[in-house]
Amino acid sequence: MLVHWHRADLRATDNLGLSKATGEDDVLPVFVFDDEVLAHASPNRVAYMLDALSSLREWYRERDADLCLLRGDPSAVLPDCCAEHDANGVFWNRGYSGLASERDEAVKAALSDEGVGYADFHDALHHEPGSITTNDGDPYSVYTYFWKKWRDREKEPAYDAPDADSLVGAPGEFDDLPTPDDLGFEETDANVEPAGHDAARDRLDRFCESAIYEYDERRDYPWEAKTSKLSAHLKWGTVGVREVYEATEDAMADAPDEDARESVEEFQAQLAWREFYTHVLEFNPEVVTQNYKEYQEGIDWREDDDELQAWKDGETGFPIVDAGMRQLREEAWMHNRVRMVVASFLTKDLMLDWRHGYDHFREHLADHDTANDNGGWQWAASTGTDAQPYFRIFNPWSQQERYDENAEYITEYVPELAGVDAETIHEWHELGVDERGRLAPDYPAPICDHGERREAALAMFKRARGEE
Ligand SMILES: Cc1cc2nc3c(=O)[nH]c(=O)nc-3n(C[C@H](O)[C@H](O)[C@H](O)COP(=O)(O)OP(=O)(O)OC[C@H]3O[C@@H](n4cnc5c(N)ncnc54)[C@H](O)[C@@H]3O)c2cc1C
């Protein structure tokens, strides 16, 4: 018998490691609550993970098997599990963070010591880090070139879910799933999206029916919600990348015209961003805490706890920023356009270090992924690969007018402004104190002046570049 060790691949369909294992022998699926990994988690992500585990376990139980749930250091509990169930090998899919690699090495050594075999597979991306390089064999630091090679490279087809008769089961330490409290976490207050493969497949199918054909044109408008919302599914592996890509290729084949085909390709290009940032992290693990792009004199970020707190609480008086930050707290997710706006606001208007923003996102996003989150933050802060140039600073007022013209997104998350017309919301910074107080007494005045801060941010970056 073999063990398949589920990690960030909480699904049975299109799972390479699981398919390889069931192709060789009977398989006991296992998940390990690893305290060292949990130390980096948050209530929202634990809630999402438990929901995904519940769905996966149900899938196995419907097939007279079971997901064996264990707790502890995988390099200790996996060899014990193999001894108990007479398994002679452990299969898993690779992770690409530093923590995952260190843990995998320890597990391999422990299994070898006990004479248990192992095999790990490349499953989470279409193209493994290091497989797409410049013609000189170096990793890409510019996305466009990476994307062209990624797009043209052949993709593997999706793997079917294994047959029930190749699966066995044991409940392990948990007949019932542990609660967040059992794992040392509070219950989340956020309305976290349903996890699990059925939920992912449902989202994917609905997205590929029509929204994918308008993706290129509509994906930037947060009030429309025209993006796929697959990010947490891709992060936790409740859907496989091959399965997603195949659905987009089917949509491509059914596309009514050239515009629709271009739109499908634009969506595929976002899937490639995810892989690009994973490649960047793999070859530059230091970016988790350091700027990718060095500035000669270093960036002299401001320190301001009150402004940082106002940003976290969605109380800055900049409606689009506050709407985004409140969406994050309420739903453990935020629309991409608004992520860019709030990240630019933190780093260029408040001039606070991107690491404060990254930490806050890591705490709240159900889809938090080290590579993507870091890539997004360093892009906004003008410190990353292929980043926003330092002199291109989003104006939050024109961003909200352009992408939320009727203030529908803003008023959904900032109810204090519900009775105020959109035009006035877009001029909030130009109104007098009395008028703001009359229109929305509980909503704050802007905490800073965008024009002044823009000049100050440009000066901060010029000093960092040694130009002033
Ligand atoms: C400051 C900042 C932080 C971010 N943090 C994360 C994060 O922790 N986890 C995360 O998955 N994405 C992150 N992103 C990227 C992007 O905002 C989300 O992937 C997207 O909003 C998720 O919604 P969706 O699934 O509807 O996206 P869609 O537009 O439907 O895109 C499909 C998929 O492509 C991938 N993708 C899309 N855009 C990007 C991108 N810019 N970079 C990398 N992958 C992308 C995601 O897996 C996404 O699910 C961040 C962006 C910024 C600006």
The ligand as an SDF file (V2000), in Angstrom:
LIG
                    3D

 53 58  0  0  0  0  0  0  0  0999 V2000
   -1.0180   43.8350   -3.5070 C   0  0  0  0  0  0  0  0  0  0  0  0
   -1.5220   42.5700   -4.1620 C   0  0  0  0  0  0  0  0  0  0  0  0
   -1.5420   41.3840   -3.4330 C   0  0  0  0  0  0  0  0  0  0  0  0
   -1.9780   40.1820   -4.0340 C   0  0  0  0  0  0  0  0  0  0  0  0
   -2.0030   39.0380   -3.2880 N   0  0  0  0  0  0  0  0  0  0  0  0
   -2.3750   37.8710   -3.8590 C   0  0  0  0  0  0  0  0  0  0  0  0
   -2.3700   36.6600   -3.1200 C   0  0  0  0  0  0  0  0  0  0  0  0
   -1.9820   36.6000   -1.9510 O   0  0  0  0  0  0  0  0  0  0  0  0
   -2.8140   35.5180   -3.7460 N   0  0  0  0  0  0  0  0  0  0  0  0
   -3.2380   35.5310   -5.0470 C   0  0  0  0  0  0  0  0  0  0  0  0
   -3.6180   34.4780   -5.5650 O   0  0  0  0  0  0  0  0  0  0  0  0
   -3.2250   36.6560   -5.7730 N   0  0  0  0  0  0  0  0  0  0  0  0
   -2.8190   37.8320   -5.2280 C   0  0  0  0  0  0  0  0  0  0  0  0
   -2.8330   38.9780   -5.9670 N   0  0  0  0  0  0  0  0  0  0  0  0
   -3.1710   38.9050   -7.4080 C   0  0  0  0  0  0  0  0  0  0  0  0
   -4.6640   39.1210   -7.7480 C   0  0  0  0  0  0  0  0  0  0  0  0
   -5.1320   40.2850   -7.1210 O   0  0  0  0  0  0  0  0  0  0  0  0
   -5.5490   37.9480   -7.3320 C   0  0  0  0  0  0  0  0  0  0  0  0
   -5.0180   36.7380   -7.8180 O   0  0  0  0  0  0  0  0  0  0  0  0
   -6.9630   38.1120   -7.9100 C   0  0  0  0  0  0  0  0  0  0  0  0
   -7.5420   39.3150   -7.4700 O   0  0  0  0  0  0  0  0  0  0  0  0
   -7.8110   36.9280   -7.4600 C   0  0  0  0  0  0  0  0  0  0  0  0
   -9.1020   37.0550   -7.9450 O   0  0  0  0  0  0  0  0  0  0  0  0
   -9.6310   36.1150   -9.1070 P   0  0  0  0  0  0  0  0  0  0  0  0
   -9.3790   34.7000   -8.7650 O   0  0  0  0  0  0  0  0  0  0  0  0
  -11.0320   36.5200   -9.3780 O   0  0  0  0  0  0  0  0  0  0  0  0
   -8.6780   36.5510  -10.2980 O   0  0  0  0  0  0  0  0  0  0  0  0
   -8.8190   36.3620  -11.8770 P   0  0  0  0  0  0  0  0  0  0  0  0
   -8.7100   37.7140  -12.4700 O   0  0  0  0  0  0  0  0  0  0  0  0
  -10.0100   35.5750  -12.2270 O   0  0  0  0  0  0  0  0  0  0  0  0
   -7.4870   35.5890  -12.2660 O   0  0  0  0  0  0  0  0  0  0  0  0
   -7.4140   34.1590  -12.3410 C   0  0  0  0  0  0  0  0  0  0  0  0
   -6.2740   33.6430  -11.5100 C   0  0  0  0  0  0  0  0  0  0  0  0
   -5.0350   34.1150  -12.0250 O   0  0  0  0  0  0  0  0  0  0  0  0
   -4.1290   34.3600  -10.9510 C   0  0  0  0  0  0  0  0  0  0  0  0
   -3.8060   35.7890  -10.9450 N   0  0  0  0  0  0  0  0  0  0  0  0
   -4.5590   36.8130  -11.4000 C   0  0  0  0  0  0  0  0  0  0  0  0
   -3.9010   37.9820  -11.2770 N   0  0  0  0  0  0  0  0  0  0  0  0
   -2.7200   37.6900  -10.7230 C   0  0  0  0  0  0  0  0  0  0  0  0
   -1.5870   38.4680  -10.3560 C   0  0  0  0  0  0  0  0  0  0  0  0
   -1.5370   39.7900  -10.5480 N   0  0  0  0  0  0  0  0  0  0  0  0
   -0.5410   37.8430   -9.7810 N   0  0  0  0  0  0  0  0  0  0  0  0
   -0.5520   36.5020   -9.6010 C   0  0  0  0  0  0  0  0  0  0  0  0
   -1.5790   35.7020   -9.9400 N   0  0  0  0  0  0  0  0  0  0  0  0
   -2.6570   36.3010  -10.4970 C   0  0  0  0  0  0  0  0  0  0  0  0
   -4.8430   33.9800   -9.6690 C   0  0  0  0  0  0  0  0  0  0  0  0
   -4.5090   32.6500   -9.3420 O   0  0  0  0  0  0  0  0  0  0  0  0
   -6.3100   34.1070  -10.0680 C   0  0  0  0  0  0  0  0  0  0  0  0
   -7.1700   33.3000   -9.3090 O   0  0  0  0  0  0  0  0  0  0  0  0
   -2.3920   40.2040   -5.3880 C   0  0  0  0  0  0  0  0  0  0  0  0
   -2.3700   41.4000   -6.1070 C   0  0  0  0  0  0  0  0  0  0  0  0
   -1.9320   42.5680   -5.5050 C   0  0  0  0  0  0  0  0  0  0  0  0
   -1.9250   43.8380   -6.2990 C   0  0  0  0  0  0  0  0  0  0  0  0
  1  2  1  0
  2  3  1  0
  2 52  2  0
  3  4  2  0
  4  5  1  0
  4 50  1  0
  5  6  2  0
  6  7  1  0
  6 13  1  0
  7  8  2  0
  7  9  1  0
  9 10  1  0
 10 11  2  0
 10 12  1  0
 12 13  2  0
 13 14  1  0
 14 15  1  0
 14 50  1  0
 15 16  1  0
 16 17  1  0
 16 18  1  0
 18 19  1  0
 18 20  1  0
 20 21  1  0
 20 22  1  0
 22 23  1  0
 23 24  1  0
 24 25  2  0
 24 26  1  0
 24 27  1  0
 27 28  1  0
 28 29  2  0
 28 30  1  0
 28 31  1  0
 31 32  1  0
 32 33  1  0
 33 34  1  0
 33 48  1  0
 34 35  1  0
 35 36  1  0
 35 46  1  0
 36 37  1  0
 36 45  1  0
 37 38  2  0
 38 39  1  0
 39 40  1  0
 39 45  2  0
 40 41  1  0
 40 42  2  0
 42 43  1  0
 43 44  2  0
 44 45  1  0
 46 47  1  0
 46 48  1  0
 48 49  1  0
 50 51  2  0
 51 52  1  0
 52 53  1  0
M  END
$$$$
